[in-house]
Amino acid sequence: MPSSRWLPAGAIALCLIFAAATNGSAAPPDAIKIGFLVKQAEEPWFQTEWKFAQKAADENGFALIKIAVPDGGKVLSAIDNLGALGAQGFVICTPDPRLGPAIVAKAGVYGMKFMTVDDQFIGPNGKIMDQVHHLGMSPHDIGAQAGQIELDEMKHRGWAMDDTAVMVSSFVQLDTARQRTDGAQEALLAGGVPKEKIFNAPNKTTDLPGSFDAANICLTQHQDVKHWLIVGMNDNAVLGAVRATENRGIAAADVIGVGINGTDCHAELAKPQATGFFGSLLLSPNKHGYDTTMFVYHWVKDGVEPPLATFVRKATFINRDNWRQALADQGMQP
């Protein structure tokens, strides 16, 4: 590592991050260095990605530099700092997919190999930058799986379509979120749900309060509905809507909500009494963290370029009965 007197202040600070990020791994000073940049480091999803990226680093003797990048300025600064530290590549889940062209250009300055995880970049034309290497879930397919689970459970409960409706807790500003809810709606329509029975509840923010507020408006507008199916982009989008049904006195037995991610619903599934949150689709942050890091490592070390796109198209459904075991099976303890 170059002497600190030749590094900018940001890079000096990152040296401290680097030392902590390696978690005491035995990587020698001249080891390959790979960054792993995530937009919401406090979230369980990204903590799990980091954990398994670190596992890859420890097993293969390279150094991992974990950095939180909650906004665009921090993304570009982090890449500069990775360059100052001599990193040869990185994995990134950007806070804004529209930063894609700027990230590609910045990585090119340092000749770093990189790939995206979870969210793909969006180009100036508003379309996905499909020439950037990516690993993630297929949002449309995962959404469709959630919709089908709800249809199956609705039939199991013997609900009639006449007094059943769908609430879509949506956030269309984010492409991944839109694809998930679009996939769910398409599955529901294919399963016989009339289009006029699907109601949109647009979220203003991507958190539980945002979905709660949107769901309250939807419930006020459709007070004649007896049974509700709830879909959303993630666990919190569905949990907020479920809280809104409870606030209106709608019984848990009259609500079927299926989340996506499987990382923010453990407390819900552990409650003594079942709620309207029926379950979630447990995605694979462990696989995302480990596989992307290994892809970049082999690209740097061996010149083996990863596939342009690697999509996981099916998730594990978790509910009150199996969630603990499902997490353990994936190396994610509850």
N, C-alpha and C positions, 0 to 999 in steps of 0.2 A: 504494500500500500504506500503511495507517495507521502512525503512528509506533510504534516498538517499545515505548515506555513505556506504551502503552495495551493491549498484548497480554499474555496470561498466559504463564507460562514455557514451557509446552508449545508455544504458537504461535510464540514466539521461536525455539525449537529447530527448529520446522518451517520457519521462514523460510530456515534454512540448507539444509534438505532441498529446499525449493522452488528455491533458487538453483542447486543442483547438478542438480536434476531436469530443468531446462529445457535442460541440455546446451548452453548457449551459443546457443540459438535466438534469433531476432531478434524475439521477441514483445515489443511495447511494454508499458510499465507498466500501461496500462489495458486490456490484452488480456483476452479471456475466459480463465478459469482452470478447468481440469478436473482432478480427482483420479483416480488409478488405484491402488486398494488391493488388495493380494494377500496371501494367507495364508502363502506360503512363498517369499519373495523370492529365496532362494538356489537354487531349483530352475530347471533350464534352461527348463522350460515357461513359467514366469512371467517369466523374463528375456527370453524371446522376445516374450511379450505386451507387455512394457514397451518393447522395442526398436521394435515396429511401432506402438505407441500414440504413441511419440515421433516416429516418421516422420509420422504424421497431424498432430501438433501443428506440426512444422517446416514441413510443406507448406501449412498453413492459417493459420499465424500466431497460434495460441493457445498458452497456457502449460500444460504438463502437470506435475502434482505427483504423483510416485511415492512411495508409502508402503507399508512392510511392516506387516501387521497380523496377527501370529501368534496373538493371543487376543482374546477379546471386549472386554476393557478397552481394548486398543489400538485396536480398531475404533471404539468410541464416542468415544475421545479424538481419533482422527484426523479424524473428521467435525467435531468441535468446532473443531479447528485449521484444517480447510478453510474452515469458516465464518468464522473470524477472519481468514483470508487473502483472503476475498472470493470464494472459488470458487463457481461457479454450478452445478456438477454433478460427478458422479463415476461411475466404474465400480468394481465390487467383486466379488472372489471371497472370500467370507467364510470364516474358519476354522471356523465352526460354522453350518450352515444354520438352526438353531433361533434364531439371533440376529435372524432376519428381522424380526419385529415391532418390536424395539427399534431396528433400523437404519432402518426406514421412519419411525418416530416421530421419530428424531433428525434425519433428512434433512428432515422436515417443519418442524422448528423453524427451519431456515435457508432453507426454500423451495428446496432444491436438487433438481434433476432427476438421476435416477440410474438405472442398470440393473445387473443382475447378469451375470456371465460365468462360464462353466464349471459352477458349482453354483447351483441354485435355492434360494430361501428355503423354509423349512418353517414353517407357522403353528402356533398353539397346538393345533389339532385334529390335528396330525401330517401334514397334507396339504400339498402344494406350494402356495405362494402364487402362483397363476397370474395375478394381476392386477399383478404386478411385472414390468417389462420385462426380458427375458432373451435372451441369445445363448449358444449352446453346442452341443455335439454331442448327438445323440440317443443316450443311453447304451445303451438297449435295442438299437437298430439296429446300433450299433458292435459290441456284444457278439455279436450274431447273425452279423455279418460275420466276426468272429474264429472263431466256431464252424464256419462254413461253410468257411473256409480250411483248418481242421484236417481236416474231413471229406474235402475234395478231396485233400489231401496224403496222408492215410491210404490212400485208394483208389489213389493213384498209387504208393504203396509196396507195395501188395498185402497189407496187414495184414488178418488175419481178426478178426472181432468177438469170437470166442471167447476170445482171449488179449489183448484190448485193453480198456483202461478209461480213464475220464476223471477227472482230478483237478481239482477246482474250488478254486483258491486264493482263498478268499472273505473279505470283510469287510463283513458285512451291516449293520453299524451305520451305514455311510455309504450314503445312498440311491442316489447315483450309482454307487457300486461294486456295490451289489446289483442294480441294473438292468442293468449290463454283464454280470455273470455269469449273471443270469437269461436275458438274451437269448442268450448263448452256449449255455446248456443247452437252451433251446427249439429252437435250430437243430440241435443235435446229436441231440436226440430226434426231430425231424422228419426227420432224415437216416438214422434207423434205429438209433441207439444205444439199447440197452435202458436203462430207468430204473435198473435194479439195477446197471448198470455205471458209474454216475456217482457219484463219492465226494467228499464235502465235506471240505475241509481249512481250517477256520476260523482266520484269522489273528488274533492278539491285538494286533498292532501293524501299522501301514501302512508297513512297510519290508521290506527284503530279509531281515534276520534273522527277522522275524515270519513270513514265508512259508516260509523254510527250516525253521523249527521245526514249523510246521503240516504241511508236506509230509512231514517225517520220520515223524511220527505216522501219517499216511495210508499211507506206504510200508510201515511195520511191520505195519499191519493187513491189508495186501493184497499179501503177498509173492509170490503166485502169478501176478500180472499180468506179462506179458512186454512189452507195448507200452503207452506212456502218451501220452494227449493231455492237455495242461495249459492251462487257461484261468484268467484272473485279471482283476482290475480295472485293472491297469496293467502296465508293463514289469517293475517290481520284484517284483510279486506272482508273475509267471511265472519271472523269473530266480532268485528264491529257491528255488522248487520245482525248477527245473532243477539248481541246485547240490546240492539234496538227492538227486536221482537219481544225480548223479555220485558223491556221497559213498557211495552204496550200490553202486557199481560197475555201474550200468545204462548200457549203451552209448548214445552220442549218437544212433545210428541207430535206437534203439528209443523215442525221445522226440520229440514234436512239441509245442513250446510257442509260442504266439502271444501276444505282449504287446499292450498298448494304450497309446498316447501317442506312441511313436517317438522320445522324447527322452532316455531313460535306458538305451539299449541299443546305442549306437554302438560302444563298446569291445568289446561282445560280438560284434557283426557284423563287426568288423574283425579278430577273432582268426584266426590262420593256419589253424586247423582248425575245422571246423563243430562246434557244440555242439547240445544238444537244444533250444536257443532258435532256432526256425525263422525267426522274423521278428516284425514288429510292425505295427500299424496307426498310421501317422503321422497324427495329428490336425492341427489348424490353429491353433496358438497365434498365428501371424502374422495370420491372418484375425480371430481373436477379439480380439486387441489393437487392430488397426487399425479394424475395423468398429464395435466397441462405442464406441470413442472418437469416431469420426465420427458415430455415431448421437446420442450425448449432445451433441456440439458443434452439430449442426444443430438439435437440440431446443432448446438454449439460444439459439442465434443467430437461427434462423429460425422457431422455434415449430413445427417439424415433428416430431411425436411418432413415435418408432420403433414397429415392430410389437411387440405384447406378447411374442411368442415367435418367435425365429428359430433353427431347428434345422438343423444339418448332419448328414446321415444316412448319409454314406459317407466312408470314409477311404482313404488311399493305403497299400497294402500294401508294406512295405519288407523286403528280405532282404539277404543277403550280396552279391548281385549289383547291386542298384540303390540302396542306401540313400544313398550319397554324392550321386548325381545327383538323387534325389528331394528331398533337403534343399536342394540348390542351386536346384532349380526353385521352391521356396517361399521363397527368400531366407534360408534358415537354413544357414549353412556348418557342416560337421562340425567 
